[in-house]
Amino acid sequence: MGETPMPLNMIPAIRKNDDFLADVQAARREPDKLHLWWLGQSGFLLQWQGRHVLIDPYLSDSLTAKYANTEKPHERMTERVIDPARLDFIDVVTSSHHHTDHLDADTLKPLLRASPDVAIVVPEASRDFSAERLGVDPSRLIGADAGKTVSAGGFTFTGIPAAHEKLVVDEHGRCKFLGYLVQLGPHSVYHSGDTVWHDAIVDALRGRGCDVAILPINGAVPARKVDGNLNGHEAARLARVIGAGVAIPCHYDMFAFNTDTPDAFVAECERTGQPFNVMRSGQRISL
């Protein structure tokens, strides 16, 4: 059977399906480079030495179905890069927090069937919630927290606090929203998760070195009850302050009610001399 035609107004992925998987395979010919693909929204695939980390993947239409015929429809703007059931090579998958576009059962359950040995890193504060959503035992998950470093799949993941409008902790003082500083051999990637500016983030990353900073740019839309994130200007500033080698914007072009353009991000990066790369969904960059 052929592929379902893409709606005329949908943003095409630069690579998808077989073409995307072929590009992942081709990247393995350069094992000592860090390869990075944007999968849309906050989802990224990292590859180093033939091993793979999948960060905050949203590869379904679960939110479109959930919010159909409501005042906040989640119609997909950009086509899906890959069916998660085809990702049978993932070593580690992470979730920064419990919101569905960062912890999606319709993405992660097929992924777990395809890669049954995959390690799953989630905030310790949401371990039980995450296990219930994914239908696994809580012991199956690796709990992370701000300032804590865990190892999985040959990589390390250091929890960085995230302020999804504000820092939120559970009754044990553990952060419910996290970013991760991922160490892949000599390469380091900071994925902020959903966050606004907070000095705790700067303090946690100061002096660590960061080859890549992946940051949301959609800001906040109070009238539409959209939780706060960095806007483009703030994301560029944060990348500059933490000394990121290259800054990559994310969390846009997925849902029309909750998006922005990269224009302000690009303008501020250019003004301050912050290196950046604005990616297209399904695109690879290699460092």
C-alpha positions in Angstrom: 0.0 0.0 0.0 1.2 3.5 -0.7 1.7 6.2 1.8 -1.2 8.4 2.9 -1.0 11.7 0.9 0.2 14.7 2.9 -2.4 17.4 3.4 -1.6 20.4 1.1 -1.1 22.8 4.0 1.2 20.6 6.0 5.0 21.4 6.3 7.0 18.6 4.7 9.7 16.8 6.5 13.1 17.1 4.7 13.5 13.3 5.2 11.0 10.7 6.3 10.3 7.0 6.5 12.8 5.0 4.3 14.8 8.0 3.4 15.2 9.0 7.0 16.3 5.5 8.1 18.7 5.4 5.2 20.3 8.6 6.4 20.6 7.2 10.0 22.4 4.2 8.5 24.6 6.4 6.3 25.7 8.4 9.4 27.1 5.3 11.0 30.0 5.5 8.4 31.3 8.4 10.4 31.1 7.0 14.0 33.2 9.6 15.7 31.0 12.5 14.6 28.0 13.5 16.7 24.9 13.2 14.4 21.7 14.9 15.3 18.2 14.8 13.7 15.2 17.0 14.6 12.0 14.9 14.7 9.7 17.8 15.2 8.4 19.6 18.4 11.1 18.9 21.0 12.1 15.4 19.6 15.7 14.7 18.6 17.7 11.7 17.7 21.4 11.7 18.6 23.9 9.2 17.2 27.5 8.6 18.3 29.6 5.6 17.5 26.6 3.8 16.2 24.5 4.2 19.4 21.4 6.2 19.7 19.6 8.5 22.1 16.0 9.6 21.5 15.0 12.7 23.4 11.3 13.7 24.0 9.9 12.1 20.9 6.4 12.9 19.7 5.7 10.7 16.7 2.0 10.2 16.8 -1.3 12.1 16.5 -2.5 11.3 20.0 -2.9 15.0 20.9 -4.9 15.7 17.7 -7.3 12.9 18.7 -7.4 14.0 22.3 -8.3 17.7 21.6 -10.5 17.2 18.5 -13.6 19.4 18.6 -12.3 21.5 21.6 -11.3 25.1 21.9 -7.6 24.1 21.7 -7.3 21.7 18.6 -3.9 20.2 18.2 -3.8 19.8 14.4 -0.4 18.7 13.2 1.5 21.4 11.2 4.5 19.3 10.1 4.3 15.8 8.8 5.6 12.9 10.8 9.2 11.8 10.2 9.0 8.1 11.1 6.7 5.6 12.6 8.1 4.8 16.1 7.5 1.1 15.4 10.4 1.2 12.9 12.9 2.5 15.5 14.4 -0.8 16.4 17.9 0.5 17.1 17.3 2.9 20.0 19.6 2.5 23.1 18.1 5.2 25.3 15.0 7.3 25.2 14.4 10.2 27.6 11.5 12.3 28.7 12.0 15.7 30.3 8.5 15.8 31.9 5.0 14.3 31.8 3.3 16.4 29.2 2.1 14.3 26.3 4.3 15.9 23.6 7.3 14.9 25.8 5.9 11.6 27.2 3.6 10.1 24.5 2.3 6.6 25.0 1.4 6.3 21.3 5.0 7.0 20.5 6.8 5.1 23.3 4.7 1.9 23.5 5.5 1.0 19.8 9.1 2.1 20.4 9.4 -0.3 23.4 8.1 -3.1 21.3 10.6 -2.3 18.5 13.5 -1.8 20.9 12.6 -4.0 23.9 16.0 -3.4 25.6 15.9 0.4 25.4 16.8 2.3 28.6 14.2 4.9 29.6 15.3 8.0 31.5 12.5 10.1 33.2 12.4 12.5 36.1 12.4 10.6 39.4 9.5 12.8 40.5 7.3 11.4 37.7 8.6 7.8 37.7 5.3 6.3 38.9 3.2 8.5 36.5 5.5 7.6 33.6 5.4 3.9 34.3 1.6 3.9 34.4 1.4 5.8 31.2 3.8 3.4 29.4 2.4 0.3 31.0 5.7 -0.8 32.6 6.9 -1.5 36.1 8.5 1.6 37.7 11.7 -0.4 38.2 12.0 -0.5 34.4 12.7 3.3 34.4 15.8 5.2 35.3 15.0 8.2 37.6 16.8 11.5 37.0 16.9 14.7 39.0 18.5 18.1 38.9 22.2 17.8 39.8 22.1 14.0 39.5 24.0 12.1 36.8 22.8 8.7 35.6 24.3 6.4 33.0 22.5 4.5 30.3 23.5 3.0 26.9 27.1 4.1 27.2 26.1 7.8 27.8 25.6 10.0 30.8 22.6 12.2 31.6 22.8 15.0 34.1 19.6 16.5 35.2 19.3 20.3 34.8 16.4 22.1 36.4 13.7 23.4 34.1 11.1 26.1 35.0 7.9 25.3 33.1 6.8 28.8 34.1 8.4 28.1 37.5 10.5 25.5 39.2 8.2 22.7 40.5 9.3 20.0 43.0 7.5 17.1 44.6 7.3 16.4 48.3 10.8 15.1 48.3 12.3 18.2 46.6 12.8 16.5 43.2 12.2 18.5 40.1 9.1 17.6 38.1 10.5 19.4 35.0 14.0 18.7 33.8 16.5 19.4 31.0 19.3 17.0 30.3 23.0 17.5 29.7 23.9 14.4 27.6 27.5 13.4 27.3 28.3 11.3 24.3 32.0 10.6 24.4 33.7 14.0 24.0 30.4 15.6 22.8 27.9 17.3 25.1 24.3 18.2 24.2 22.0 20.3 26.4 18.3 19.7 25.8 16.3 22.1 28.0 12.9 20.5 27.9 10.2 23.0 28.4 11.4 26.0 30.4 11.5 29.8 30.8 14.6 31.6 31.8 15.8 30.7 35.3 19.1 31.5 37.0 19.2 27.9 38.3 19.7 26.7 34.7 22.7 29.1 34.2 24.2 28.1 37.5 23.9 24.4 36.7 25.5 24.8 33.3 28.1 27.4 34.0 31.6 26.1 33.3 30.4 22.7 32.0 30.9 23.3 28.3 28.1 22.6 25.9 28.6 21.7 22.2 24.9 22.0 21.4 22.0 23.7 23.2 18.5 22.7 22.1 16.0 25.3 23.3 12.3 26.0 22.9 11.3 29.3 21.2 7.5 29.3 21.3 7.2 31.6 24.3 3.8 31.7 26.2 0.3 32.5 25.1 -1.7 33.2 28.2 -4.9 33.9 26.3 -4.8 30.3 25.0 -3.7 28.8 28.3 -0.3 27.8 26.8 2.4 27.2 29.5 5.5 29.4 29.4 8.6 28.6 27.4 11.6 30.7 26.3 10.8 32.9 23.4 13.3 33.2 20.5 15.2 36.2 22.0 15.5 34.5 25.4 16.6 31.2 23.9 19.4 32.9 22.0 20.5 34.8 25.1 20.5 31.6 27.2 22.6 29.8 24.6 25.1 32.7 24.7 25.3 32.9 28.5 26.0 29.2 28.9 28.6 29.2 26.1 26.9 26.8 23.7 28.9 25.9 20.6 25.7 25.9 18.5 22.1 26.7 19.4 19.2 24.9 17.9 15.6 26.1 18.3 12.7 23.7 18.8 9.1 23.5 20.0 7.5 25.2 17.1 5.8 24.3 13.8 3.9 21.4 15.4 0.6 22.9 16.6 -0.8 26.2 15.2 -2.1 27.4 18.6 1.4 27.0 20.2 4.1 28.0 17.8 6.3 30.9 16.6 8.8 31.6 13.9 12.6 31.4 14.4 13.0 35.0 13.3 13.6 36.6 16.7 15.9 33.7 17.6 18.0 34.1 14.5 18.1 37.9 14.8 19.4 37.7 18.4 22.0 35.0 17.6 23.3 37.1 14.7 23.4 40.3 16.9 25.4 38.6 19.6 27.5 36.3 17.4 26.0 33.1 18.9 26.4 30.2 16.4 23.1 28.6 15.5 21.4 26.2 13.2 17.7 26.3 12.3 16.8 22.8 11.3 14.0 21.3 9.3 12.1 18.3 10.6 13.9 15.1 9.5 17.2 17.0 8.8 20.6 15.9 10.1 23.5 17.9 11.3 26.9 16.4 12.1 29.6 17.8 14.4 
